[in-house]
Amino acid sequence: MLFQHPRANREVRLGEAVVAYAFTRARRRSIGFSVGPDGLAVRAPQWVAVGEIENVLRSKTDWILRKLQDQRQRQSEAAACAIVWRDGVSLPFLGQPLTVVLEPLLQPARATLQRVVATAELRTAPSEAGQVLAIGLAADASPMQIRDATHGWLVYQARQMFQQRLDHFAPMLGVRWTRLGLSNAGTRWGSAKVDGTIRLNWRLMHVSQPVLDYVVVHELSHLRVMNHSPRFWEVVGSVLPDHAVLRRQLKEAHLPRWD
């Protein structure tokens, strides 16, 4: 088994694996190493011999190999979630498959992105397996055009959905939200400010509505308790008793990559 850092300049055998790592000398007092998306990186003082450095790495074999395997698994899952933008591409919409199809007959006379998004049509799939989003683009539309139109439509749907769910849950929690903002954060699903501003990640439109509702309730609950104390979770549980299950589903969700 081989683990290869893209800037590797040394390699060491750890157990049954060969690990090619990025090695640098640094002004520091001790040997330091980390495992990231690229692989193993090692930093060491000028006075420490390479043999001593690799003995330290061998003493941490189990930890290093476990971290390298975790990174490889994450990359494999991310690659599987990458979207290939073309006619017929499928992606999740509220937890169900959504197939994007190009329909030139829907294309507006002035095919700006805003007009294409506004004229897109959501339909039930003939097989009842999910839904179809018909976008008015030419058959030879570029991947970027398809991506931008789908993104614009999802963002519009997100704003409508979030406003509706905020209005639904706010009275149940005895709070009042004042402004909704959409975010594009990679790992953060939402935030709340004491002035009633709520920010929600538009990518939540990929998950099922119960999971989406969990995030909405989570952020609204912060308008009562601005921390994650037991009292905060009591507030969340007063509306969503199964919030722990929904939270776990959100953590385990494999959502499509838009980059």
N, C-alpha and C positions, 0 to 999 in steps of 0.2 A: 504494500500500500504506500502511495506517495502523496505527500502534502507539499505543494509548491507555492511559496510566496512569490508574487510577480517581480519583486526586487531582491530575490534570494542571492546571497553571495557565499553562503556556507550551508552545509547539510550535516545532519546527525541521524543515526539510527536510534529510534526509541521503540523498544519492544519489536514488534513485527513491521513497524512503519519506518519509512525514510522521510525525514522532515527537512525540507530545504527552507531555510529561514533567512530573514533580513537581519544582518548583523552590523551594528555601528558601535564605535567607541564614543564615550560621552564623559563629560565632566560630572561624575557622580561617585558616590562612595561605595555602592554595592551593585551587584548584577540585577538588572531588571528585565522582565520579559512580559509580553502580552500576546493574546490571541484575538485577532479581529477578523473582519471579512476577508482580508487578503491572506491571512495565515499567521504564522509565528514571527514576531519581531523581538529581537534581543538587543539590549544595550548594556554596555559594561565599561568600567573604568579602564584607563590605559594600562594600568599595572597588572591586571588580572589575565593570566594565561588562558588561551583558548581551551586547553584541556580541562582546566578548573571550571570554566563556563559550561562546557558540555557535560561535566559530571553533575553540575547543578541541574541542568535540563533533564538528565537521566533520572535524577532523584524525584523529578516531578512528572515522570512519564505518564502516569494515569491521568493526571489533571490536564496536561497539555493535549493528549490524544482525545480525551473526552470533549474538550473545548473545540478542537479542530473538527471533530465529527459533528458537533452541534452546528458549527458554522457551515459545513458542507451541506447538512440537512436543510438549514434555512435557505441557502442559495438554491438548492434543488426545488424547494417549495416555491420560492419566489419565481424561478424560471417557469414553473408549471402554471403560475398565476399571471404570467405576462399576456397582454392582450395583443393579438395580431389584427390590426385594423383593416377590415375588408368587408365586402358585402356578405352578410350572413353571420357575422361575428356574434358570439353569445357572451353575455355577462349577467351577473345576478342583479335583480331589481327587487328590493324588499324580500329577499330570500328566495325568489323564484327566477328561473331562466328568462332572460330577455334577449330576443334575437333582433339584431339591427339589419334592416334590409334597405336597399337603395331603390327609390321609385322616382325616376326622372319626371314622370307626369305631375308629381307634387311640387316640382322645383318652381319657386316663385320667379316672376319675370326679372326682378332684380335680386339675384341670389346672394345677398349678403348673409353673413352668419346669423344675424339676428332674425332675418326673415325665414331662413331655413329652419331654425329652431322653433319659431312661432308656428310654422305650418306642419311640423312633424306630427304624426298620428300614432297613437297607441292602440293596438288591436289585440284581441284574444287570438292566440295561435290556433290554427285549424285542428291540431291534434290535442288541444286543451293542455298542452305542456308549456306552461308559461305564457308569455305575451310576445308580440311583435311590435317593434318601433320602426315605422316607415318614415324615412327621411328623404326629402326632396333633393337628392343629389344625382348627378349623372353617373352612369354605369362605370365610367373611368375616373371617378373621383379619387383623389389621393388619400392614402392612409391618414394624413394629417387633417384633411377636410372631414373625413368620417369621424375621427377622434374629436375634433373641435365641436362638431354638431351634436354628437352624443353627449359630450361633456356639458355643453350649454343647456341641453334639454334636461339632464339630470340635476344640474344646479337649480334650474327653475323649479323642477319638481320638489327638490329638497326644501327650498324656501317655503313653498306652499304647505308641504307636509309638516315641517317643523313648526310653523305658525299655528297650524291646526292642533298639533299635539301639545304645544305650550299652552294654548288657550284651554285645552281639555283638562290638563293636569294642574295648572296653577291654582284654580279655585279649590281643588281637592287638598292642596298643600297649604292653603291660606297665604299665598304669596302673589306678587304682581311683577311680571317681567315688563321691561320698558323698551328694549331694543334687541333685535336679533341680528347677529352677524354670522356669516359663513366662513369656515376655515378650511385650509387645505393641509393641515398638519399631518406629518407622517405617522405619528403614534398617539397623538392626543385627540380624544374624541370630542371634548367640549370644555367650556370654562364658564364661570359666572362671576360677576362683580357685584359689589354691594349696592350699586346704583340700579340694579335690575337688568343689566346687559348680559345677554346669553350668547355665547358663540358655540356653534355646532359644526362638526365636520360633515361636509356634503357627502363624503364617502359612506356615511351611515345609510344612504339609500341602497347600498348593496345588501345590508343585513335584513333579517326578518323584522316585521314591525314590533313584536314584543321586545326584541333586543334594542331597537331604536328607541322605544318608549323608556327602556331602562336608563339610557343616557339622558333623555329629556328630563325624567324624574330626578336623576342624580344631580343634574345642574340646577334645577329648580329648588331642590332641597338645600343647596348651598346658600340660597337666599334666606334661609332660616338658620343654618349652621355652617359657618365658613371654615370647616375643617372636616376630617374624617374620623371624628370621635364616635364612641358608641351612640351618643345622642343623635349624631347625623344619620347613622344607619337605621336608627329607630324611625326617623322621619321618612327615609326612603321606604322602609318596610311597611309603614302605615298605608302606603298606596300600592306598593309592589311587594307582597310577602315573599315572592320567589326571586327577589333581586339577586341573590347569590348565584342561582342557576343561570340567570340571564347574563350576569357579569362574566361567568366562566365561558358561556357561549361566545360572548364578544371577544374574549381573550383568545379563544381557539379558532375564531373565524379566519379562513384563508381568503382574503379579498384580492381582486384583480389589481395588478400593477398598472399604473397610468404613466409611468416614466418611460 
